[in-house]
């Protein structure tokens, strides 16, 4: 029997929500006949679908190196430098190149007649430090050879060999202990050599070319890599570092004593370039504390006990979703009479080792998943999105952040796994690395791998449809 209501509002209860539909006009009719109200086109009977949660699909983990990354964007004006041993990932050695330029010239009497160099001084600032900061370290500063030029529109990588481009001996050296500023005097010969007194002083560009564009740059590095203990890592603050030139000239009326400042960063610096060169020595890792061994790096046969994620072109974790397990899931679905699987969510969870304050402070706050970080080929879900043009902040909204209360990174890789299930994607191996913003930061994350008590967990929530 039908009970049809014309030109009246129709209501039905769905759970605790009362859903209303107002029907007006002679063309709309609401019927209480169940088959007509809830026909197969709208809500299939329960046997047409089956929902399930599955966590049996395993993820294999392996250890690999990232090889090299472009570092001309590393830390922008606060790059890391030093030599530091972490028992989990071994020793990291970082050196920094930067160029510099005068503050800007006044086109009146700046160098004047017969300029004479009095002295040149430096103030090199370090905004942060970690490791054995009670230990004094020696920093050698090398001059880049004359005629060598590094450019903004070129890319410079972490494995770049600076040896052919720098002088054999450091131009100057200084000692540093932790954060602070190092002050000292440069060789007078250096400043005198930079002054070009042979130019025609009637040239309107004389004040520019007397010093300008004659500074290929400096290369900062620790004198000795650390071989025992923890070592030290400094954060060089180029925005606060400067050199000061003191000179005098005869002047048109009386001698002038002048000072000129040279900057290492910013709009003041001509063709500003800064990049890091980085070395990793994994023989300094301690296997007794869970450190990586050189033998397991690149071994994609034996699943690893741990996953190591480093910035600065260090270690990365390879994650391989079990193809056979996905195939079994598809066969199970077909045997139950369903045609395909519709994923609601595929959640990957990886667990931090020894989660606690010390590990949290050493770990990345967020990780990303890539196909190839060297080419910045991202897993689609983790393609970075710029948060704001003003701060150039990049992030991915699909997860990878560390939950400090649980010690777990969680990733939403639903569309990736759905593509694997449908055959639209055939890359089962991805790279676990720092999120894009942190790729050149001095952190590392130590994570449980497949061959551990807390392997990665892939939880699939899905509906099987006929």
Phi, psi and omega in degrees: 000135179260143174233093188262136180246122180253140174059030178228154176291143180242132182235145169218153182264129176242104187064235178262006183254130177267114184261130182241144175226121180268123183252123179225155183086161184280353184270347183253134182222132175257130183239141178271001175297122188300316183293327180281326179287318186237060181288173184297335181287337184260301180228107181295149173304159188301330183289350178279344183221154174215128181256147183203160171239130185229131177234025183268352179281117185271160177235118179275143181239145179219163182251133179213169176256151179276349175075286185199149178224156175289128185242010176289356174245013187287111175071000181053259184256008177228065181284156175276151172208149178145195179219120192218137179250123173248123183298344181275319185237009175084204186263139175238128178242126183231132173236159188229132170257142171208147172257181186202163181209161175296160182298329185137139189258150169264134186267053179237286184229022200310300178269334174063199183273133176051060179295140181233127180283131175264308178193169176219132184233161179233155171222103184255118187260141175236119186273344182201163180205153175215160182100214181276078186284354174278349181270136176276133178243156178253127179252123175263136181242117183259143176272134175288138185300148179297138181094349177270133179225133174252142190239151180297326185274012176250156178257138179236135191248162186297334180264017179295131182269111181275352186307314182290349189254355183241161178293158183291327181242148179296146176291318174205165180222158176209161178256145182218142177230103179067199181290154181142191183236132177265128179245145178186182185245132177277158175302132181298327179302324180299310182292321181294323179294330181283341181277126180254098182272001186271356185281157177286116185286352175277350177293130183295341180262013183302313183295332177285316190270352178298323175236327191301141177066021178249017183241094180297329178132174179240153178234115183261130176206154175292143181295316182234127171295146180288139180240351177207162183074202185263329185078194184213141175238126181251153174249109183282124181260095183290335181290338180252002180265146183200165170236154183232126179256126177247129182205169176219164176215172182285330177066164181287336182238314180209161180298140177249136171255120190234160177226140177229136181258143178241129182257153177257356186205150168103189183295338179290339189266123180293127177047055185303127177222135173213135176208164182247147169245139194224138174233144178236135176234103186278356175290345179273358174287152183251103181299332180293342178253011180096008181291155180292148173249144179305332183293329184272350179286122181087002178275103181258017177260310181267119178297142187275156176280329181229160171245131180245128179237118180241153166272188173056044175057043180259226183280155174218159176260135173263127180246123181238114177287135184294108181297318182295324179294320176295320178297320178297321179296320178293319178295318178301320179295315181294320180294334178276001176092014180257153185268324180203170183249132173248112181285135169270321180198138170239111186247122177259128180237129175234144190249134178288142176280139178049050184299123182182181187303316183298313180292322178300317183291335179270346190266159173289144176286336177210147179241163177228163179244130185233161163270318182206102183291330181301325179259006184052046176264101188268149161300132192310320182295337185248019171295122188293144179245133179287122179288317183205136179295328186293325181246004179052037180274131180245143176204169172239131185275002184262017173113198184094000179277146180280124173273104187290339179284334181250342184070036186228136167265133180239134182235136173263104182243038186301307186293328177297311181292325177299320178293325175296318181295325182269358179081007179277351177226135181237009177265104183270349182252131177232172181247131176260117188216174176300148172303155189310318183297332187255012189297335179245034176256153183271076174224173170205152176239134182248116193232146176292139179254191185298316184273047181225179179283345182230068183292162175305144184240123176250114183252120180253125173248122190210165173239131175268130185238138178278000000 
